[in-house]
Amino acid sequence: MRIITAALAATLIAAPVAAMAGPVCTTEAKDKWMTEDAMKAKVAEMGYQKIKTFKTTGSCYEIYGYTKDNRKAEVYFNPVTGAVVKSEID
């Protein structure tokens, strides 16, 4: 019974952390990823601008900036293909 209680408690503690984690963008090794410079160029080609943050998050490249319509954007990209995996546009 203690094992079940401990497992349940561990699940309840870990659940909020999993919910806050970003998406899985690729399972490819980092040596297959586009360079940051290449990804930044692709992001600019896609119309994102005024990038305040460009970072690696888990298996993604992530930006905080603005769309070409000047709307705030948080976007996760597949670092191998450059495709948008998840975006939140305000």
PDB file with one MODEL, atoms N, CA, C and O in Angstrom:
MODEL        1
ATOM      1  N   MET A   1       0.819  -1.187   0.000  1.00  0.00           N
ATOM      2  CA  MET A   1       0.000   0.000   0.000  1.00  0.00           C
ATOM      3  C   MET A   1       0.870   1.260   0.000  1.00  0.00           C
ATOM      4  O   MET A   1       0.546   2.247  -0.662  1.00  0.00           O
ATOM      5  N   ARG A   2       1.987   1.218   0.755  1.00  0.00           N
ATOM      6  CA  ARG A   2       2.878   2.380   0.781  1.00  0.00           C
ATOM      7  C   ARG A   2       3.465   2.679  -0.590  1.00  0.00           C
ATOM      8  O   ARG A   2       3.630   3.839  -0.967  1.00  0.00           O
ATOM      9  N   ILE A   3       3.777   1.630  -1.325  1.00  0.00           N
ATOM     10  CA  ILE A   3       4.360   1.812  -2.661  1.00  0.00           C
ATOM     11  C   ILE A   3       3.345   2.513  -3.568  1.00  0.00           C
ATOM     12  O   ILE A   3       3.708   3.426  -4.310  1.00  0.00           O
ATOM     13  N   ILE A   4       2.108   2.105  -3.514  1.00  0.00           N
ATOM     14  CA  ILE A   4       1.067   2.721  -4.337  1.00  0.00           C
ATOM     15  C   ILE A   4       0.891   4.186  -3.942  1.00  0.00           C
ATOM     16  O   ILE A   4       0.778   5.053  -4.809  1.00  0.00           O
ATOM     17  N   THR A   5       0.867   4.464  -2.649  1.00  0.00           N
ATOM     18  CA  THR A   5       0.718   5.841  -2.168  1.00  0.00           C
ATOM     19  C   THR A   5       1.902   6.694  -2.610  1.00  0.00           C
ATOM     20  O   THR A   5       1.719   7.831  -3.046  1.00  0.00           O
ATOM     21  N   ALA A   6       3.105   6.157  -2.502  1.00  0.00           N
ATOM     22  CA  ALA A   6       4.301   6.893  -2.924  1.00  0.00           C
ATOM     23  C   ALA A   6       4.284   7.142  -4.427  1.00  0.00           C
ATOM     24  O   ALA A   6       4.650   8.231  -4.868  1.00  0.00           O
ATOM     25  N   ALA A   7       3.873   6.174  -5.212  1.00  0.00           N
ATOM     26  CA  ALA A   7       3.809   6.335  -6.666  1.00  0.00           C
ATOM     27  C   ALA A   7       2.769   7.383  -7.041  1.00  0.00           C
ATOM     28  O   ALA A   7       3.001   8.197  -7.935  1.00  0.00           O
ATOM     29  N   LEU A   8       1.632   7.368  -6.366  1.00  0.00           N
ATOM     30  CA  LEU A   8       0.590   8.350  -6.627  1.00  0.00           C
ATOM     31  C   LEU A   8       1.068   9.752  -6.269  1.00  0.00           C
ATOM     32  O   LEU A   8       0.832  10.699  -7.019  1.00  0.00           O
ATOM     33  N   ALA A   9       1.730   9.888  -5.141  1.00  0.00           N
ATOM     34  CA  ALA A   9       2.256  11.189  -4.723  1.00  0.00           C
ATOM     35  C   ALA A   9       3.298  11.698  -5.720  1.00  0.00           C
ATOM     36  O   ALA A   9       3.298  12.883  -6.054  1.00  0.00           O
ATOM     37  N   ALA A  10       4.172  10.834  -6.191  1.00  0.00           N
ATOM     38  CA  ALA A  10       5.189  11.228  -7.171  1.00  0.00           C
ATOM     39  C   ALA A  10       4.535  11.682  -8.470  1.00  0.00           C
ATOM     40  O   ALA A  10       4.988  12.643  -9.091  1.00  0.00           O
ATOM     41  N   THR A  11       3.484  11.003  -8.879  1.00  0.00           N
ATOM     42  CA  THR A  11       2.771  11.385 -10.099  1.00  0.00           C
ATOM     43  C   THR A  11       2.121  12.752  -9.943  1.00  0.00           C
ATOM     44  O   THR A  11       2.186  13.576 -10.856  1.00  0.00           O
ATOM     45  N   LEU A  12       1.503  12.999  -8.808  1.00  0.00           N
ATOM     46  CA  LEU A  12       0.839  14.288  -8.576  1.00  0.00           C
ATOM     47  C   LEU A  12       1.839  15.431  -8.507  1.00  0.00           C
ATOM     48  O   LEU A  12       1.539  16.548  -8.931  1.00  0.00           O
ATOM     49  N   ILE A  13       3.005  15.163  -7.984  1.00  0.00           N
ATOM     50  CA  ILE A  13       4.044  16.201  -7.908  1.00  0.00           C
ATOM     51  C   ILE A  13       4.622  16.466  -9.292  1.00  0.00           C
ATOM     52  O   ILE A  13       4.878  17.621  -9.632  1.00  0.00           O
ATOM     53  N   ALA A  14       4.831  15.440 -10.091  1.00  0.00           N
ATOM     54  CA  ALA A  14       5.455  15.584 -11.406  1.00  0.00           C
ATOM     55  C   ALA A  14       4.488  16.121 -12.460  1.00  0.00           C
ATOM     56  O   ALA A  14       4.940  16.710 -13.442  1.00  0.00           O
ATOM     57  N   ALA A  15       3.198  15.944 -12.297  1.00  0.00           N
ATOM     58  CA  ALA A  15       2.225  16.344 -13.314  1.00  0.00           C
ATOM     59  C   ALA A  15       2.306  17.816 -13.683  1.00  0.00           C
ATOM     60  O   ALA A  15       2.311  18.130 -14.873  1.00  0.00           O
ATOM     61  N   PRO A  16       2.372  18.749 -12.713  1.00  0.00           N
ATOM     62  CA  PRO A  16       2.462  20.159 -13.109  1.00  0.00           C
ATOM     63  C   PRO A  16       3.737  20.470 -13.892  1.00  0.00           C
ATOM     64  O   PRO A  16       3.714  21.313 -14.789  1.00  0.00           O
ATOM     65  N   VAL A  17       4.837  19.811 -13.573  1.00  0.00           N
ATOM     66  CA  VAL A  17       6.086  20.032 -14.289  1.00  0.00           C
ATOM     67  C   VAL A  17       5.938  19.566 -15.730  1.00  0.00           C
ATOM     68  O   VAL A  17       6.382  20.258 -16.646  1.00  0.00           O
ATOM     69  N   ALA A  18       5.330  18.422 -15.950  1.00  0.00           N
ATOM     70  CA  ALA A  18       5.128  17.918 -17.302  1.00  0.00           C
ATOM     71  C   ALA A  18       4.205  18.834 -18.087  1.00  0.00           C
ATOM     72  O   ALA A  18       4.403  19.025 -19.287  1.00  0.00           O
ATOM     73  N   ALA A  19       3.205  19.399 -17.436  1.00  0.00           N
ATOM     74  CA  ALA A  19       2.279  20.288 -18.126  1.00  0.00           C
ATOM     75  C   ALA A  19       2.958  21.566 -18.585  1.00  0.00           C
ATOM     76  O   ALA A  19       2.557  22.145 -19.594  1.00  0.00           O
ATOM     77  N   MET A  20       3.977  22.018 -17.867  1.00  0.00           N
ATOM     78  CA  MET A  20       4.666  23.254 -18.206  1.00  0.00           C
ATOM     79  C   MET A  20       5.764  23.027 -19.243  1.00  0.00           C
ATOM     80  O   MET A  20       6.261  23.988 -19.831  1.00  0.00           O
ATOM     81  N   ALA A  21       6.140  21.800 -19.469  1.00  0.00           N
ATOM     82  CA  ALA A  21       7.218  21.514 -20.414  1.00  0.00           C
ATOM     83  C   ALA A  21       6.776  21.855 -21.833  1.00  0.00           C
ATOM     84  O   ALA A  21       5.596  21.772 -22.172  1.00  0.00           O
ATOM     85  N   GLY A  22       7.758  22.245 -22.656  1.00  0.00           N
ATOM     86  CA  GLY A  22       7.463  22.570 -24.042  1.00  0.00           C
ATOM     87  C   GLY A  22       7.186  21.319 -24.849  1.00  0.00           C
ATOM     88  O   GLY A  22       7.306  20.206 -24.338  1.00  0.00           O
ATOM     89  N   PRO A  23       6.816  21.496 -26.107  1.00  0.00           N
ATOM     90  CA  PRO A  23       6.526  20.341 -26.955  1.00  0.00           C
ATOM     91  C   PRO A  23       7.794  19.588 -27.339  1.00  0.00           C
ATOM     92  O   PRO A  23       8.904  20.098 -27.190  1.00  0.00           O
ATOM     93  N   VAL A  24       7.614  18.381 -27.828  1.00  0.00           N
ATOM     94  CA  VAL A  24       8.724  17.617 -28.398  1.00  0.00           C
ATOM     95  C   VAL A  24       8.766  18.000 -29.878  1.00  0.00           C
ATOM     96  O   VAL A  24       7.825  17.732 -30.625  1.00  0.00           O
ATOM     97  N   CYS A  25       9.857  18.623 -30.286  1.00  0.00           N
ATOM     98  CA  CYS A  25       9.963  19.109 -31.670  1.00  0.00           C
ATOM     99  C   CYS A  25      10.698  18.147 -32.584  1.00  0.00           C
ATOM    100  O   CYS A  25      10.424  18.103 -33.783  1.00  0.00           O
ATOM    101  N   THR A  26      11.624  17.379 -32.036  1.00  0.00           N
ATOM    102  CA  THR A  26      12.363  16.392 -32.823  1.00  0.00           C
ATOM    103  C   THR A  26      12.972  15.361 -31.891  1.00  0.00           C
ATOM    104  O   THR A  26      13.161  15.605 -30.699  1.00  0.00           O
ATOM    105  N   THR A  27      13.273  14.215 -32.456  1.00  0.00           N
ATOM    106  CA  THR A  27      14.030  13.199 -31.729  1.00  0.00           C
ATOM    107  C   THR A  27      15.415  13.035 -32.342  1.00  0.00           C
ATOM    108  O   THR A  27      16.197  12.187 -31.913  1.00  0.00           O
ATOM    109  N   GLU A  28      15.713  13.855 -33.351  1.00  0.00           N
ATOM    110  CA  GLU A  28      17.023  13.804 -34.021  1.00  0.00           C
ATOM    111  C   GLU A  28      18.128  14.320 -33.093  1.00  0.00           C
ATOM    112  O   GLU A  28      17.892  15.176 -32.241  1.00  0.00           O
ATOM    113  N   ALA A  29      19.317  13.789 -33.275  1.00  0.00           N
ATOM    114  CA  ALA A  29      20.489  14.231 -32.511  1.00  0.00           C
ATOM    115  C   ALA A  29      20.818  15.680 -32.881  1.00  0.00           C
ATOM    116  O   ALA A  29      20.519  16.130 -33.987  1.00  0.00           O
ATOM    117  N   LYS A  30      21.431  16.398 -31.948  1.00  0.00           N
ATOM    118  CA  LYS A  30      21.725  17.825 -32.172  1.00  0.00           C
ATOM    119  C   LYS A  30      22.649  18.064 -33.363  1.00  0.00           C
ATOM    120  O   LYS A  30      22.634  19.153 -33.936  1.00  0.00           O
ATOM    121  N   ASP A  31      23.444  17.082 -33.747  1.00  0.00           N
ATOM    122  CA  ASP A  31      24.308  17.288 -34.915  1.00  0.00           C
ATOM    123  C   ASP A  31      23.508  17.331 -36.221  1.00  0.00           C
ATOM    124  O   ASP A  31      24.056  17.679 -37.267  1.00  0.00           O
ATOM    125  N   LYS A  32      22.232  16.984 -36.170  1.00  0.00           N
ATOM    126  CA  LYS A  32      21.348  17.068 -37.343  1.00  0.00           C
ATOM    127  C   LYS A  32      20.587  18.400 -37.393  1.00  0.00           C
ATOM    128  O   LYS A  32      19.953  18.716 -38.399  1.00  0.00           O
ATOM    129  N   TRP A  33      20.650  19.179 -36.307  1.00  0.00           N
ATOM    130  CA  TRP A  33      19.913  20.436 -36.214  1.00  0.00           C
ATOM    131  C   TRP A  33      20.517  21.499 -37.118  1.00  0.00           C
ATOM    132  O   TRP A  33      21.714  21.471 -37.405  1.00  0.00           O
ATOM    133  N   MET A  34      19.689  22.433 -37.566  1.00  0.00           N
ATOM    134  CA  MET A  34      20.184  23.628 -38.251  1.00  0.00           C
ATOM    135  C   MET A  34      21.008  24.422 -37.248  1.00  0.00           C
ATOM    136  O   MET A  34      20.754  24.368 -36.045  1.00  0.00           O
ATOM    137  N   THR A  35      21.977  25.147 -37.738  1.00  0.00           N
ATOM    138  CA  THR A  35      22.711  26.026 -36.838  1.00  0.00           C
ATOM    139  C   THR A  35      21.767  27.130 -36.355  1.00  0.00           C
ATOM    140  O   THR A  35      20.741  27.394 -36.982  1.00  0.00           O
ATOM    141  N   GLU A  36      22.115  27.761 -35.255  1.00  0.00           N
ATOM    142  CA  GLU A  36      21.286  28.867 -34.767  1.00  0.00           C
ATOM    143  C   GLU A  36      21.188  29.970 -35.814  1.00  0.00           C
ATOM    144  O   GLU A  36      20.118  30.546 -36.006  1.00  0.00           O
ATOM    145  N   ASP A  37      22.293  30.270 -36.491  1.00  0.00           N
ATOM    146  CA  ASP A  37      22.264  31.318 -37.518  1.00  0.00           C
ATOM    147  C   ASP A  37      21.315  30.952 -38.660  1.00  0.00           C
ATOM    148  O   ASP A  37      20.566  31.803 -39.139  1.00  0.00           O
ATOM    149  N   ALA A  38      21.342  29.690 -39.099  1.00  0.00           N
ATOM    150  CA  ALA A  38      20.439  29.249 -40.165  1.00  0.00           C
ATOM    151  C   ALA A  38      18.982  29.318 -39.702  1.00  0.00           C
ATOM    152  O   ALA A  38      18.099  29.706 -40.466  1.00  0.00           O
ATOM    153  N   MET A  39      18.743  28.942 -38.456  1.00  0.00           N
ATOM    154  CA  MET A  39      17.367  28.982 -37.941  1.00  0.00           C
ATOM    155  C   MET A  39      16.902  30.426 -37.798  1.00  0.00           C
ATOM    156  O   MET A  39      15.753  30.739 -38.111  1.00  0.00           O
ATOM    157  N   LYS A  40      17.778  31.302 -37.331  1.00  0.00           N
ATOM    158  CA  LYS A  40      17.409  32.723 -37.209  1.00  0.00           C
ATOM    159  C   LYS A  40      17.048  33.299 -38.578  1.00  0.00           C
ATOM    160  O   LYS A  40      16.114  34.093 -38.687  1.00  0.00           O
ATOM    161  N   ALA A  41      17.776  32.909 -39.615  1.00  0.00           N
ATOM    162  CA  ALA A  41      17.474  33.379 -40.972  1.00  0.00           C
ATOM    163  C   ALA A  41      16.117  32.844 -41.421  1.00  0.00           C
ATOM    164  O   ALA A  41      15.338  33.574 -42.034  1.00  0.00           O
ATOM    165  N   LYS A  42      15.830  31.580 -41.124  1.00  0.00           N
ATOM    166  CA  LYS A  42      14.544  30.983 -41.498  1.00  0.00           C
ATOM    167  C   LYS A  42      13.403  31.681 -40.770  1.00  0.00           C
ATOM    168  O   LYS A  42      12.360  31.952 -41.364  1.00  0.00           O
ATOM    169  N   VAL A  43      13.593  31.970 -39.501  1.00  0.00           N
ATOM    170  CA  VAL A  43      12.582  32.676 -38.705  1.00  0.00           C
ATOM    171  C   VAL A  43      12.279  34.036 -39.334  1.00  0.00           C
ATOM    172  O   VAL A  43      11.118  34.430 -39.445  1.00  0.00           O
ATOM    173  N   ALA A  44      13.321  34.745 -39.739  1.00  0.00           N
ATOM    174  CA  ALA A  44      13.143  36.050 -40.388  1.00  0.00           C
ATOM    175  C   ALA A  44      12.402  35.898 -41.716  1.00  0.00           C
ATOM    176  O   ALA A  44      11.535  36.713 -42.031  1.00  0.00           O
ATOM    177  N   GLU A  45      12.732  34.864 -42.502  1.00  0.00           N
ATOM    178  CA  GLU A  45      12.042  34.603 -43.771  1.00  0.00           C
ATOM    179  C   GLU A  45      10.552  34.347 -43.551  1.00  0.00           C
ATOM    180  O   GLU A  45       9.724  34.686 -44.396  1.00  0.00           O
ATOM    181  N   MET A  46      10.220  33.741 -42.400  1.00  0.00           N
ATOM    182  CA  MET A  46       8.830  33.430 -42.080  1.00  0.00           C
ATOM    183  C   MET A  46       8.067  34.673 -41.618  1.00  0.00           C
ATOM    184  O   MET A  46       6.854  34.615 -41.416  1.00  0.00           O
ATOM    185  N   GLY A  47       8.766  35.788 -41.451  1.00  0.00           N
ATOM    186  CA  GLY A  47       8.102  37.035 -41.100  1.00  0.00           C
ATOM    187  C   GLY A  47       8.151  37.411 -39.635  1.00  0.00           C
ATOM    188  O   GLY A  47       7.608  38.444 -39.245  1.00  0.00           O
ATOM    189  N   TYR A  48       8.794  36.591 -38.813  1.00  0.00           N
ATOM    190  CA  TYR A  48       8.918  36.955 -37.403  1.00  0.00           C
ATOM    191  C   TYR A  48       9.966  38.052 -37.279  1.00  0.00           C
ATOM    192  O   TYR A  48      10.975  38.047 -37.985  1.00  0.00           O
ATOM    193  N   GLN A  49       9.714  38.987 -36.379  1.00  0.00           N
ATOM    194  CA  GLN A  49      10.592  40.144 -36.253  1.00  0.00           C
ATOM    195  C   GLN A  49      10.737  40.558 -34.799  1.00  0.00           C
ATOM    196  O   GLN A  49      10.076  40.016 -33.913  1.00  0.00           O
ATOM    197  N   LYS A  50      11.597  41.511 -34.574  1.00  0.00           N
ATOM    198  CA  LYS A  50      11.838  42.028 -33.222  1.00  0.00           C
ATOM    199  C   LYS A  50      11.952  40.881 -32.217  1.00  0.00           C
ATOM    200  O   LYS A  50      11.285  40.871 -31.182  1.00  0.00           O
ATOM    201  N   ILE A  51      12.812  39.916 -32.547  1.00  0.00           N
ATOM    202  CA  ILE A  51      12.989  38.740 -31.703  1.00  0.00           C
ATOM    203  C   ILE A  51      13.708  39.165 -30.426  1.00  0.00           C
ATOM    204  O   ILE A  51      14.861  39.596 -30.460  1.00  0.00           O
ATOM    205  N   LYS A  52      13.013  39.038 -29.309  1.00  0.00           N
ATOM    206  CA  LYS A  52      13.602  39.409 -28.016  1.00  0.00           C
ATOM    207  C   LYS A  52      14.392  38.255 -27.430  1.00  0.00           C
ATOM    208  O   LYS A  52      15.397  38.464 -26.751  1.00  0.00           O
ATOM    209  N   THR A  53      13.936  37.034 -27.692  1.00  0.00           N
ATOM    210  CA  THR A  53      14.611  35.854 -27.161  1.00  0.00           C
ATOM    211  C   THR A  53      14.651  34.778 -28.234  1.00  0.00           C
ATOM    212  O   THR A  53      13.644  34.500 -28.886  1.00  0.00           O
ATOM    213  N   PHE A  54      15.817  34.177 -28.414  1.00  0.00           N
ATOM    214  CA  PHE A  54      15.990  33.004 -29.266  1.00  0.00           C
ATOM    215  C   PHE A  54      16.761  32.014 -28.418  1.00  0.00           C
ATOM    216  O   PHE A  54      17.886  32.293 -28.003  1.00  0.00           O
ATOM    217  N   LYS A  55      16.160  30.848 -28.154  1.00  0.00           N
ATOM    218  CA  LYS A  55      16.856  29.895 -27.290  1.00  0.00           C
ATOM    219  C   LYS A  55      16.530  28.469 -27.678  1.00  0.00           C
ATOM    220  O   LYS A  55      15.599  28.204 -28.439  1.00  0.00           O
ATOM    221  N   THR A  56      17.319  27.558 -27.137  1.00  0.00           N
ATOM    222  CA  THR A  56      17.074  26.138 -27.282  1.00  0.00           C
ATOM    223  C   THR A  56      16.309  25.694 -26.055  1.00  0.00           C
ATOM    224  O   THR A  56      16.754  25.896 -24.925  1.00  0.00           O
ATOM    225  N   THR A  57      15.155  25.086 -26.283  1.00  0.00           N
ATOM    226  CA  THR A  57      14.326  24.586 -25.192  1.00  0.00           C
ATOM    227  C   THR A  57      14.052  23.120 -25.445  1.00  0.00           C
ATOM    228  O   THR A  57      13.307  22.777 -26.363  1.00  0.00           O
ATOM    229  N   GLY A  58      14.639  22.257 -24.651  1.00  0.00           N
ATOM    230  CA  GLY A  58      14.440  20.823 -24.856  1.00  0.00           C
ATOM    231  C   GLY A  58      14.878  20.405 -26.242  1.00  0.00           C
ATOM    232  O   GLY A  58      16.060  20.487 -26.576  1.00  0.00           O
ATOM    233  N   SER A  59      13.930  19.956 -27.053  1.00  0.00           N
ATOM    234  CA  SER A  59      14.234  19.508 -28.414  1.00  0.00           C
ATOM    235  C   SER A  59      13.775  20.527 -29.453  1.00  0.00           C
ATOM    236  O   SER A  59      13.518  20.170 -30.603  1.00  0.00           O
ATOM    237  N   CYS A  60      13.673  21.787 -29.055  1.00  0.00           N
ATOM    238  CA  CYS A  60      13.142  22.840 -29.930  1.00  0.00           C
ATOM    239  C   CYS A  60      14.046  24.065 -29.948  1.00  0.00           C
ATOM    240  O   CYS A  60      14.835  24.297 -29.032  1.00  0.00           O
ATOM    241  N   TYR A  61      13.904  24.845 -31.025  1.00  0.00           N
ATOM    242  CA  TYR A  61      14.329  26.231 -31.000  1.00  0.00           C
ATOM    243  C   TYR A  61      13.067  27.005 -30.638  1.00  0.00           C
ATOM    244  O   TYR A  61      11.985  26.707 -31.142  1.00  0.00           O
ATOM    245  N   GLU A  62      13.208  27.990 -29.771  1.00  0.00           N
ATOM    246  CA  GLU A  62      12.062  28.764 -29.308  1.00  0.00           C
ATOM    247  C   GLU A  62      12.361  30.246 -29.447  1.00  0.00           C
ATOM    248  O   GLU A  62      13.476  30.690 -29.173  1.00  0.00           O
ATOM    249  N   ILE A  63      11.366  31.006 -29.873  1.00  0.00           N
ATOM    250  CA  ILE A  63      11.523  32.455 -29.953  1.00  0.00           C
ATOM    251  C   ILE A  63      10.402  33.160 -29.207  1.00  0.00           C
ATOM    252  O   ILE A  63       9.298  32.639 -29.049  1.00  0.00           O
ATOM    253  N   TYR A  64      10.724  34.349 -28.761  1.00  0.00           N
ATOM    254  CA  TYR A  64       9.737  35.308 -28.284  1.00  0.00           C
ATOM    255  C   TYR A  64       9.973  36.547 -29.124  1.00  0.00           C
ATOM    256  O   TYR A  64      11.072  37.101 -29.121  1.00  0.00           O
ATOM    257  N   GLY A  65       8.970  36.980 -29.829  1.00  0.00           N
ATOM    258  CA  GLY A  65       9.099  38.144 -30.692  1.00  0.00           C
ATOM    259  C   GLY A  65       7.743  38.565 -31.193  1.00  0.00           C
ATOM    260  O   GLY A  65       6.750  38.501 -30.468  1.00  0.00           O
ATOM    261  N   TYR A  66       7.706  39.002 -32.448  1.00  0.00           N
ATOM    262  CA  TYR A  66       6.470  39.514 -33.038  1.00  0.00           C
ATOM    263  C   TYR A  66       6.276  38.943 -34.438  1.00  0.00           C
ATOM    264  O   TYR A  66       7.240  38.635 -35.139  1.00  0.00           O
ATOM    265  N   THR A  67       5.012  38.809 -34.831  1.00  0.00           N
ATOM    266  CA  THR A  67       4.677  38.379 -36.184  1.00  0.00           C
ATOM    267  C   THR A  67       4.822  39.569 -37.119  1.00  0.00           C
ATOM    268  O   THR A  67       5.069  40.692 -36.677  1.00  0.00           O
ATOM    269  N   LYS A  68       4.665  39.315 -38.425  1.00  0.00           N
ATOM    270  CA  LYS A  68       4.724  40.410 -39.390  1.00  0.00           C
ATOM    271  C   LYS A  68       3.567  41.387 -39.190  1.00  0.00           C
ATOM    272  O   LYS A  68       3.623  42.520 -39.667  1.00  0.00           O
ATOM    273  N   ASP A  69       2.500  40.945 -38.476  1.00  0.00           N
ATOM    274  CA  ASP A  69       1.357  41.802 -38.142  1.00  0.00           C
ATOM    275  C   ASP A  69       1.570  42.537 -36.821  1.00  0.00           C
ATOM    276  O   ASP A  69       0.662  43.199 -36.318  1.00  0.00           O
ATOM    277  N   ASN A  70       2.774  42.417 -36.262  1.00  0.00           N
ATOM    278  CA  ASN A  70       3.156  43.061 -35.006  1.00  0.00           C
ATOM    279  C   ASN A  70       2.374  42.525 -33.800  1.00  0.00           C
ATOM    280  O   ASN A  70       2.058  43.267 -32.871  1.00  0.00           O
ATOM    281  N   ARG A  71       2.065  41.208 -33.835  1.00  0.00           N
ATOM    282  CA  ARG A  71       1.419  40.563 -32.703  1.00  0.00           C
ATOM    283  C   ARG A  71       2.469  39.764 -31.937  1.00  0.00           C
ATOM    284  O   ARG A  71       3.332  39.131 -32.544  1.00  0.00           O
ATOM    285  N   LYS A  72       2.397  39.792 -30.603  1.00  0.00           N
ATOM    286  CA  LYS A  72       3.353  39.042 -29.787  1.00  0.00           C
ATOM    287  C   LYS A  72       3.272  37.563 -30.128  1.00  0.00           C
ATOM    288  O   LYS A  72       2.190  37.010 -30.321  1.00  0.00           O
ATOM    289  N   ALA A  73       4.447  36.931 -30.199  1.00  0.00           N
ATOM    290  CA  ALA A  73       4.500  35.516 -30.567  1.00  0.00           C
ATOM    291  C   ALA A  73       5.503  34.760 -29.710  1.00  0.00           C
ATOM    292  O   ALA A  73       6.617  35.224 -29.470  1.00  0.00           O
ATOM    293  N   GLU A  74       5.086  33.600 -29.260  1.00  0.00           N
ATOM    294  CA  GLU A  74       5.985  32.606 -28.651  1.00  0.00           C
ATOM    295  C   GLU A  74       5.866  31.396 -29.562  1.00  0.00           C
ATOM    296  O   GLU A  74       4.784  30.826 -29.705  1.00  0.00           O
ATOM    297  N   VAL A  75       6.979  31.001 -30.181  1.00  0.00           N
ATOM    298  CA  VAL A  75       6.917  29.956 -31.196  1.00  0.00           C
ATOM    299  C   VAL A  75       8.008  28.917 -30.960  1.00  0.00           C
ATOM    300  O   VAL A  75       9.161  29.254 -30.691  1.00  0.00           O
ATOM    301  N   TYR A  76       7.620  27.648 -31.067  1.00  0.00           N
ATOM    302  CA  TYR A  76       8.546  26.524 -30.981  1.00  0.00           C
ATOM    303  C   TYR A  76       8.724  25.960 -32.380  1.00  0.00           C
ATOM    304  O   TYR A  76       7.748  25.735 -33.096  1.00  0.00           O
ATOM    305  N   PHE A  77       9.970  25.734 -32.765  1.00  0.00           N
ATOM    306  CA  PHE A  77      10.285  25.235 -34.103  1.00  0.00           C
ATOM    307  C   PHE A  77      10.999  23.895 -34.033  1.00  0.00           C
ATOM    308  O   PHE A  77      11.760  23.628 -33.103  1.00  0.00           O
ATOM    309  N   ASN A  78      10.742  23.052 -35.038  1.00  0.00           N
ATOM    310  CA  ASN A  78      11.531  21.845 -35.222  1.00  0.00           C
ATOM    311  C   ASN A  78      12.916  22.307 -35.671  1.00  0.00           C
ATOM    312  O   ASN A  78      13.028  22.973 -36.699  1.00  0.00           O
ATOM    313  N   PRO A  79      13.966  21.974 -34.934  1.00  0.00           N
ATOM    314  CA  PRO A  79      15.298  22.475 -35.265  1.00  0.00           C
ATOM    315  C   PRO A  79      15.951  21.798 -36.468  1.00  0.00           C
ATOM    316  O   PRO A  79      17.002  22.241 -36.930  1.00  0.00           O
ATOM    317  N   VAL A  80      15.348  20.743 -36.972  1.00  0.00           N
ATOM    318  CA  VAL A  80      15.884  20.052 -38.140  1.00  0.00           C
ATOM    319  C   VAL A  80      15.261  20.616 -39.421  1.00  0.00           C
ATOM    320  O   VAL A  80      15.965  20.882 -40.395  1.00  0.00           O
ATOM    321  N   THR A  81      13.938  20.794 -39.411  1.00  0.00           N
ATOM    322  CA  THR A  81      13.217  21.248 -40.603  1.00  0.00           C
ATOM    323  C   THR A  81      12.868  22.735 -40.579  1.00  0.00           C
ATOM    324  O   THR A  81      12.643  23.342 -41.626  1.00  0.00           O
ATOM    325  N   GLY A  82      12.825  23.314 -39.384  1.00  0.00           N
ATOM    326  CA  GLY A  82      12.417  24.709 -39.253  1.00  0.00           C
ATOM    327  C   GLY A  82      10.911  24.902 -39.191  1.00  0.00           C
ATOM    328  O   GLY A  82      10.437  26.035 -39.110  1.00  0.00           O
ATOM    329  N   ALA A  83      10.149  23.811 -39.227  1.00  0.00           N
ATOM    330  CA  ALA A  83       8.691  23.900 -39.191  1.00  0.00           C
ATOM    331  C   ALA A  83       8.212  24.364 -37.817  1.00  0.00           C
ATOM    332  O   ALA A  83       8.826  24.046 -36.799  1.00  0.00           O
ATOM    333  N   VAL A  84       7.120  25.111 -37.797  1.00  0.00           N
ATOM    334  CA  VAL A  84       6.485  25.521 -36.540  1.00  0.00           C
ATOM    335  C   VAL A  84       5.818  24.292 -35.932  1.00  0.00           C
ATOM    336  O   VAL A  84       5.043  23.600 -36.592  1.00  0.00           O
ATOM    337  N   VAL A  85       6.133  24.031 -34.659  1.00  0.00           N
ATOM    338  CA  VAL A  85       5.538  22.903 -33.944  1.00  0.00           C
ATOM    339  C   VAL A  85       4.398  23.407 -33.057  1.00  0.00           C
ATOM    340  O   VAL A  85       3.355  22.762 -32.944  1.00  0.00           O
ATOM    341  N   LYS A  86       4.607  24.556 -32.437  1.00  0.00           N
ATOM    342  CA  LYS A  86       3.596  25.135 -31.555  1.00  0.00           C
ATOM    343  C   LYS A  86       3.802  26.647 -31.559  1.00  0.00           C
ATOM    344  O   LYS A  86       4.933  27.134 -31.565  1.00  0.00           O
ATOM    345  N   SER A  87       2.690  27.380 -31.554  1.00  0.00           N
ATOM    346  CA  SER A  87       2.806  28.843 -31.462  1.00  0.00           C
ATOM    347  C   SER A  87       1.682  29.394 -30.609  1.00  0.00           C
ATOM    348  O   SER A  87       0.566  28.873 -30.594  1.00  0.00           O
ATOM    349  N   GLU A  88       2.004  30.451 -29.909  1.00  0.00           N
ATOM    350  CA  GLU A  88       1.028  31.210 -29.135  1.00  0.00           C
ATOM    351  C   GLU A  88       1.146  32.644 -29.597  1.00  0.00           C
ATOM    352  O   GLU A  88       2.156  33.306 -29.360  1.00  0.00           O
ATOM    353  N   ILE A  89       0.101  33.121 -30.261  1.00  0.00           N
ATOM    354  CA  ILE A  89       0.094  34.467 -30.826  1.00  0.00           C
ATOM    355  C   ILE A  89      -0.943  35.285 -30.074  1.00  0.00           C
ATOM    356  O   ILE A  89      -2.100  34.881 -29.958  1.00  0.00           O
ATOM    357  N   ASP A  90      -0.522  36.435 -29.564  1.00  0.00           N
ATOM    358  CA  ASP A  90      -1.461  37.332 -28.859  1.00  0.00           C
ATOM    359  C   ASP A  90      -2.019  38.356 -29.811  1.00  0.00           C
ATOM    360  O   ASP A  90      -2.824  39.197 -29.410  1.00  0.00           O
TER     361      ASP A  90
ENDMDL
END
